[in-house]
Amino acid sequence: MGRNIQKKINNLLLALKQKGAVYKINTVQFYSEKQDRICTKLILWEEHPQRDGEVFYSKAELLKYLAGRWKEVRKNGECQEGENGAACKEDE
């Protein structure tokens, strides 16, 4: 199941990029005492990585967010250039 979600995420990232919305994803691992295990945090950036990004704790959450962004971009047509040409104007 995990590969299927990752494949969908990759396809959405590619589709968004083709419309002018470039996203970057970083992962950070940390130890959760509450869950007594290593957890992964996904950080999605629309602009520069030194700024705050959207944080997700599961790929399913990230997939839902990207699907929502794709619906917005499809509804509004091509993405408008943002500050660095990577983000949609409405995201600023």
DSSP file (Angstrom, degrees, kcal/mol; ACC not computed):
  #  RESIDUE AA STRUCTURE BP1 BP2  ACC     N-H-->O    O-->H-N    N-H-->O    O-->H-N    TCO  KAPPA ALPHA  PHI   PSI    X-CA   Y-CA   Z-CA
    1    1 A M     >        0   0    0      0, 0.0     4,-2.0     0, 0.0     5,-0.2   0.000 360.0 360.0 360.0 -38.2    0.0    0.0    0.0
    2    2 A G  H  >  +     0   0    0      1,-0.2     4,-2.3     2,-0.2     5,-0.1   0.866 360.0  50.2 -60.3 -39.0    2.8    2.4    0.8
    3    3 A R  H  > S+     0   0    0      2,-0.2     4,-2.4     1,-0.2    -1,-0.2   0.859 107.7  54.7 -68.8 -33.8    4.3    2.3   -2.7
    4    4 A N  H  > S+     0   0    0      2,-0.2     4,-2.0     1,-0.2    -2,-0.2   0.916 109.8  46.0 -65.0 -42.8    0.9    3.0   -4.1
    5    5 A I  H  X S+     0   0    0     -4,-2.0     4,-2.5     2,-0.2    -2,-0.2   0.929 112.9  50.1 -64.1 -45.0    0.5    6.1   -2.0
    6    6 A Q  H  X S+     0   0    0     -4,-2.3     4,-2.6     1,-0.2    -2,-0.2   0.887 109.0  52.1 -62.1 -38.4    4.1    7.2   -2.9
    7    7 A K  H  X S+     0   0    0     -4,-2.4     4,-2.3     2,-0.2    -1,-0.2   0.907 110.5  47.9 -63.7 -41.6    3.4    6.7   -6.6
    8    8 A K  H  X S+     0   0    0     -4,-2.0     4,-2.4     2,-0.2    -2,-0.2   0.896 111.3  50.8 -66.0 -40.3    0.2    8.8   -6.4
    9    9 A I  H  X S+     0   0    0     -4,-2.5     4,-2.6     2,-0.2    -2,-0.2   0.939 111.0  48.6 -60.3 -47.2    2.2   11.5   -4.5
   10   10 A N  H  X S+     0   0    0     -4,-2.6     4,-2.2     1,-0.2    -2,-0.2   0.900 111.1  50.1 -61.0 -41.8    4.9   11.5   -7.2
   11   11 A N  H  X S+     0   0    0     -4,-2.3     4,-2.5     2,-0.2    -1,-0.2   0.902 111.8  47.6 -64.5 -41.2    2.2   11.7  -10.0
   12   12 A L  H  X S+     0   0    0     -4,-2.4     4,-2.8     2,-0.2     5,-0.2   0.904 110.5  52.0 -66.0 -40.7    0.5   14.7   -8.3
   13   13 A L  H  X S+     0   0    0     -4,-2.6     4,-2.2     2,-0.2    -2,-0.2   0.905 112.0  46.9 -60.9 -41.1    3.9   16.4   -7.8
   14   14 A L  H  X S+     0   0    0     -4,-2.2     4,-2.2     2,-0.2    -2,-0.2   0.926 112.7  48.5 -66.6 -45.3    4.7   16.0  -11.5
   15   15 A A  H  X S+     0   0    0     -4,-2.5     4,-0.9     1,-0.2    -2,-0.2   0.913 113.1  47.9 -62.2 -43.3    1.2   17.2  -12.6
   16   16 A L  H ><>S+     0   0    0     -4,-2.8     5,-2.8     1,-0.2     3,-0.6   0.896 109.8  53.1 -64.1 -40.1    1.5   20.3  -10.3
   17   17 A K  H ><5S+     0   0    0     -4,-2.2     3,-1.5     1,-0.2    -1,-0.2   0.897 104.2  55.5 -62.0 -40.1    5.0   21.0  -11.6
   18   18 A Q  H 3<5S+     0   0    0     -4,-2.2    -1,-0.2     1,-0.3    -2,-0.2   0.745 107.8  49.9 -65.1 -22.6    3.7   20.9  -15.2
   19   19 A K  T <<5S-     0   0    0     -4,-0.9    60,-2.4    -3,-0.6    -1,-0.3   0.406 128.7 -98.1 -94.0   0.4    1.2   23.6  -14.2
   20   20 A G  T < 5S+     0   0    0     -3,-1.5     2,-0.8    -4,-0.3    -3,-0.2   0.486  87.8 119.8 100.7   3.4    3.9   25.7  -12.6
   21   21 A A      < -     0   0    0     -5,-2.8     2,-0.5    -6,-0.1    66,-0.2  -0.876  43.1-168.4-105.3 104.8    3.6   24.8   -8.9
   22   22 A V        -     0   0    0     64,-2.8     2,-0.3    -2,-0.8    -8,-0.1  -0.819   4.5-173.7 -99.2 125.7    6.8   23.2   -7.7
   23   23 A Y        -     0   0    0     -2,-0.5     2,-0.4   -10,-0.2    23,-0.2  -0.887   9.4-157.9-117.5 147.9    6.8   21.5   -4.4
   24   24 A K  E     -A   45   0A   0     21,-2.6    21,-3.2    -2,-0.3     2,-0.5  -0.969   6.9-155.8-123.7 141.6    9.7   20.1   -2.4
   25   25 A I  E     -A   44   0A   0     -2,-0.4     2,-0.3    19,-0.2    19,-0.2  -0.972   9.7-177.0-122.5 130.2    9.4   17.4    0.3
   26   26 A N  E     -A   43   0A   0     17,-2.5    17,-3.1    -2,-0.5     2,-0.4  -0.892  12.7-148.4-116.4 152.2   11.8   16.8    3.2
   27   27 A T  E     -A   42   0A   0     -2,-0.3     2,-0.4    15,-0.2    15,-0.2  -0.962   9.3-170.3-121.8 143.0   11.6   14.0    5.8
   28   28 A V  E     -A   41   0A   0     13,-2.5    13,-3.1    -2,-0.4     2,-0.4  -0.998  10.4-150.7-130.7 129.1   12.7   14.2    9.3
   29   29 A Q  E     +A   40   0A   0     -2,-0.4     2,-0.3    11,-0.2    11,-0.2  -0.787  21.6 168.1 -99.3 145.1   12.9   11.2   11.6
   30   30 A F  E     -A   39   0A   0      9,-2.4     9,-3.5    -2,-0.4     2,-0.5  -0.983  36.4-108.2-150.0 158.1   12.5   11.5   15.4
   31   31 A Y  E     -A   38   0A   0     -2,-0.3     2,-0.7     7,-0.2     7,-0.2  -0.788  26.3-153.5 -91.9 128.3   12.0    9.3   18.3
   32   32 A S  E  >> -A   37   0A   0      5,-3.0     4,-1.5    -2,-0.5     5,-1.4  -0.894   9.2-169.5-102.4 113.4    8.5    9.4   19.9
   33   33 A E  T  45S+     0   0    0     -2,-0.7    -1,-0.2     2,-0.2     5,-0.0   0.878  89.3  57.4 -66.1 -36.5    8.5    8.4   23.6
   34   34 A K  T  45S+     0   0    0      1,-0.2    -1,-0.2    -3,-0.1    -2,-0.0   0.901 119.9  28.5 -60.6 -42.6    4.7    8.3   23.5
   35   35 A Q  T  45S-     0   0    0      2,-0.2    -1,-0.2     0, 0.0    -2,-0.2   0.529 101.2-134.2 -96.0  -8.3    4.7    5.7   20.7
   36   36 A D  T  <5S+     0   0    0     -4,-1.5     2,-0.3     1,-0.2    -3,-0.2   0.907  71.2  85.8  54.5  47.4    8.1    4.2   21.7
   37   37 A R  E   <S-A   32   0A   0     -5,-1.4    -5,-3.0    -7,-0.0     2,-0.4  -0.980  87.2 -83.4-161.6 168.8    9.4    4.2   18.1
   38   38 A I  E     -A   31   0A   0     -2,-0.3     2,-0.3    -7,-0.2    -7,-0.2  -0.689  47.2-167.8 -79.8 131.5   11.0    6.2   15.4
   39   39 A C  E     -A   30   0A   0     -9,-3.5    -9,-2.4    -2,-0.4     2,-0.4  -0.819  12.9-134.5-118.8 159.5    8.5    8.4   13.5
   40   40 A T  E     -A   29   0A   0     -2,-0.3     2,-0.5    17,-0.2   -11,-0.2  -0.957   9.8-160.5-119.2 133.5    8.8   10.3   10.3
   41   41 A K  E     -A   28   0A   0    -13,-3.1   -13,-2.5    -2,-0.4     2,-0.5  -0.946  10.0-150.7-110.5 130.5    7.6   13.9    9.7
   42   42 A L  E     -AB  27  56A   0     14,-3.2    14,-2.9    -2,-0.5     2,-0.5  -0.880   8.3-163.4-102.6 130.9    7.1   15.0    6.1
   43   43 A I  E     -AB  26  55A   0    -17,-3.1   -17,-2.5    -2,-0.5     2,-0.5  -0.966   2.2-160.0-119.2 122.1    7.6   18.7    5.4
   44   44 A L  E     -AB  25  54A   0     10,-2.9    10,-2.3    -2,-0.5     2,-0.4  -0.886   7.7-168.6-105.7 125.0    6.2   20.2    2.1
   45   45 A W  E     -A   24   0A   0    -21,-3.2   -21,-2.6    -2,-0.5     8,-0.1  -0.924  19.7-178.0-114.5 137.9    7.6   23.4    0.8
   46   46 A E  S    S+     0   0    0     -2,-0.4   -24,-0.2   -23,-0.2    -1,-0.1   0.600  81.8   8.5-100.6 -19.7    6.2   25.5   -2.0
   47   47 A E  S    S-     0   0    0      1,-0.3    -2,-0.1   -23,-0.1   -23,-0.0   0.038 120.1  -5.7-127.8-124.0    8.9   28.1   -1.8
   48   48 A H    >   -     0   0    0      1,-0.1     3,-2.0    -2,-0.1    -1,-0.3  -0.622  56.0-133.5 -85.7 134.9   12.3   28.3    0.0
   49   49 A P  T 3  S+     0   0    0      0, 0.0    -1,-0.1     0, 0.0     4,-0.1   0.641 101.5  69.3 -63.2 -14.0   13.1   25.5    2.5
   50   50 A Q  T 3  S+     0   0    0      2,-0.1     2,-0.2     0, 0.0     3,-0.1   0.640  91.2  75.3 -78.9 -12.3   14.2   28.1    5.1
   51   51 A R  S <  S-     0   0    0     -3,-2.0     2,-0.1     1,-0.1    -4,-0.0  -0.475 103.1 -79.9 -89.8 167.7   10.6   29.2    5.5
   52   52 A D        -     0   0    0     -2,-0.2     2,-0.2    -7,-0.0    -1,-0.1  -0.446  50.7-163.7 -67.4 138.7    8.0   27.3    7.3
   53   53 A G        -     0   0    0     -2,-0.1     2,-0.3    -4,-0.1    -8,-0.2  -0.684  30.9 -85.1-114.4 172.8    6.5   24.4    5.4
   54   54 A E  E     -B   44   0A   0    -10,-2.3   -10,-2.9    -2,-0.2     2,-0.4  -0.641  45.8-144.1 -76.4 133.7    3.3   22.3    5.8
   55   55 A V  E     +B   43   0A   0     -2,-0.3     2,-0.3   -12,-0.2   -12,-0.2  -0.865  20.3 178.5-107.4 134.3    4.0   19.4    8.2
   56   56 A F  E     -B   42   0A   0    -14,-2.9   -14,-3.2    -2,-0.4     3,-0.1  -0.973  22.3-162.0-131.4 146.3    2.4   16.0    7.7
   57   57 A Y  S    S+     0   0    0     -2,-0.3     2,-0.3   -16,-0.2   -17,-0.2   0.320  79.3  38.3-110.4   5.3    2.8   12.9    9.8
   58   58 A S  S  > S-     0   0    0    -16,-0.1     4,-1.8     1,-0.1    -1,-0.1  -0.990  72.6-129.4-150.4 150.9    1.5   10.4    7.3
   59   59 A K  H  > S+     0   0    0     -2,-0.3     4,-2.8     1,-0.2     5,-0.2   0.818 109.8  61.2 -66.8 -30.0    1.8   10.1    3.5
   60   60 A A  H  > S+     0   0    0      2,-0.2     4,-2.1     1,-0.2    -1,-0.2   0.910 104.5  47.8 -63.9 -41.7   -2.0    9.7    3.3
   61   61 A E  H  > S+     0   0    0      2,-0.2     4,-2.1     1,-0.2    -2,-0.2   0.922 112.8  49.0 -62.3 -44.5   -2.4   13.2    4.8
   62   62 A L  H  X S+     0   0    0     -4,-1.8     4,-2.6     1,-0.2     5,-0.2   0.910 109.4  52.4 -61.7 -43.5    0.1   14.6    2.4
   63   63 A L  H  X S+     0   0    0     -4,-2.8     4,-2.4     1,-0.2    -1,-0.2   0.905 108.6  50.2 -60.0 -43.3   -1.6   12.9   -0.5
   64   64 A K  H  X S+     0   0    0     -4,-2.1     4,-2.0     2,-0.2    -1,-0.2   0.906 111.3  49.2 -62.2 -41.8   -5.0   14.5    0.5
   65   65 A Y  H  X S+     0   0    0     -4,-2.1     4,-2.2     2,-0.2    -2,-0.2   0.940 112.4  46.8 -63.1 -47.7   -3.4   17.9    0.6
   66   66 A L  H  X S+     0   0    0     -4,-2.6     4,-2.5     1,-0.2    -2,-0.2   0.875 109.7  54.2 -64.6 -37.0   -1.7   17.5   -2.8
   67   67 A A  H  X S+     0   0    0     -4,-2.4     4,-2.0    -5,-0.2    -1,-0.2   0.897 109.0  49.5 -62.7 -39.7   -5.0   16.3   -4.3
   68   68 A G  H  X S+     0   0    0     -4,-2.0     4,-1.9     2,-0.2    -2,-0.2   0.905 110.7  49.1 -63.7 -42.4   -6.7   19.4   -3.0
   69   69 A R  H  X S+     0   0    0     -4,-2.2     4,-2.6     1,-0.2    -2,-0.2   0.890 109.2  53.2 -63.9 -39.4   -4.0   21.6   -4.4
   70   70 A W  H  X S+     0   0    0     -4,-2.5     4,-2.7     1,-0.2     5,-0.2   0.900 107.3  51.5 -63.6 -40.5   -4.3   19.8   -7.8
   71   71 A K  H  X S+     0   0    0     -4,-2.0     4,-2.2     2,-0.2    -1,-0.2   0.906 111.0  48.6 -61.8 -41.4   -8.1   20.5   -7.8
   72   72 A E  H  X S+     0   0    0     -4,-1.9     4,-2.3     2,-0.2    -2,-0.2   0.927 112.9  46.7 -63.5 -45.6   -7.5   24.2   -7.2
   73   73 A V  H  X S+     0   0    0     -4,-2.6     4,-1.0     1,-0.2    -2,-0.2   0.907 113.6  48.0 -65.5 -42.2   -4.9   24.4   -9.9
   74   74 A R  H  < S+     0   0    0     -4,-2.7     3,-0.3     1,-0.2    -1,-0.2   0.899 112.9  49.2 -64.8 -39.8   -7.1   22.5  -12.4
   75   75 A K  H  < S+     0   0    0     -4,-2.2    -2,-0.2    -5,-0.2    -1,-0.2   0.890 119.0  37.6 -65.5 -40.7  -10.0   24.7  -11.5
   76   76 A N  H  < S-     0   0    0     -4,-2.3    -1,-0.2     1,-0.3    -2,-0.2   0.440 105.9-133.7 -93.4  -1.2   -8.0   28.0  -11.9
   77   77 A G     <  +     0   0    0     -4,-1.0    -1,-0.3    -3,-0.3    -2,-0.1  -0.543  65.7  13.7  83.5-151.2   -5.9   26.9  -14.9
   78   78 A E  S    S-     0   0    0     -2,-0.2     2,-0.2     1,-0.1   -58,-0.1  -0.208  86.3-105.0 -59.6 148.6   -2.2   27.5  -15.0
   79   79 A C        -     0   0    0    -60,-2.4     2,-0.2   -63,-0.2    -1,-0.1  -0.517  32.6-123.2 -73.3 140.3   -0.5   28.4  -11.8
   80   80 A Q        -     0   0    0     -2,-0.2     9,-0.2     1,-0.1     2,-0.2  -0.602  34.0 -98.9 -81.7 146.8    0.5   32.0  -11.5
   81   81 A E        -     0   0    0     -2,-0.2     7,-0.1     7,-0.2    -1,-0.1  -0.451  42.5-161.7 -67.3 135.8    4.2   32.7  -10.9
   82   82 A G    >   -     0   0    0      5,-0.3     3,-0.6    -2,-0.2     7,-0.1  -0.037  46.5 -58.1 -96.9-155.7    5.0   33.4   -7.2
   83   83 A E  T 3  S+     0   0    0      1,-0.3    -2,-0.1     5,-0.1   -36,-0.0   0.877 138.8  18.8 -57.0 -43.7    8.0   35.0   -5.6
   84   84 A N  T 3  S-     0   0    0      3,-0.0    -1,-0.3   -36,-0.0    -3,-0.0   0.189 113.6-101.5-115.9  16.3   10.5   32.6   -7.1
   85   85 A G  S <  S+     0   0    0     -3,-0.6    -2,-0.1     2,-0.2   -63,-0.1   0.506 105.0  91.7  80.1   3.4    8.4   31.2   -9.9
   86   86 A A  S    S+     0   0    0    -65,-0.1   -64,-2.8     2,-0.1     2,-0.3   0.762  73.8  55.9-102.7 -29.5    7.7   28.1   -7.9
   87   87 A A  S    S-     0   0    0    -66,-0.2    -5,-0.3     1,-0.1    -2,-0.2  -0.716  83.7-104.0-111.3 156.3    4.5   28.7   -6.0
   88   88 A C    >   -     0   0    0     -2,-0.3     3,-1.6     1,-0.1     4,-0.4  -0.458  30.6-122.0 -71.5 148.1    1.0   29.8   -7.1
   89   89 A K  G >  S+     0   0    0      1,-0.3     3,-1.5    -9,-0.2    -1,-0.1   0.870 111.8  59.1 -58.1 -39.2    0.1   33.4   -6.4
   90   90 A E  G 3  S+     0   0    0      1,-0.3    -1,-0.3     2,-0.1    -2,-0.0   0.632  97.4  63.1 -69.1 -10.5   -2.8   32.4   -4.3
   91   91 A D  G <         0   0    0     -3,-1.6    -1,-0.3     1,-0.2    -2,-0.2   0.600 360.0 360.0 -86.5 -12.1   -0.4   30.5   -1.9
   92   92 A E    <         0   0    0     -3,-1.5    -1,-0.2    -4,-0.4    -2,-0.1   0.498 360.0 360.0 -79.5 360.0    1.5   33.6   -0.9
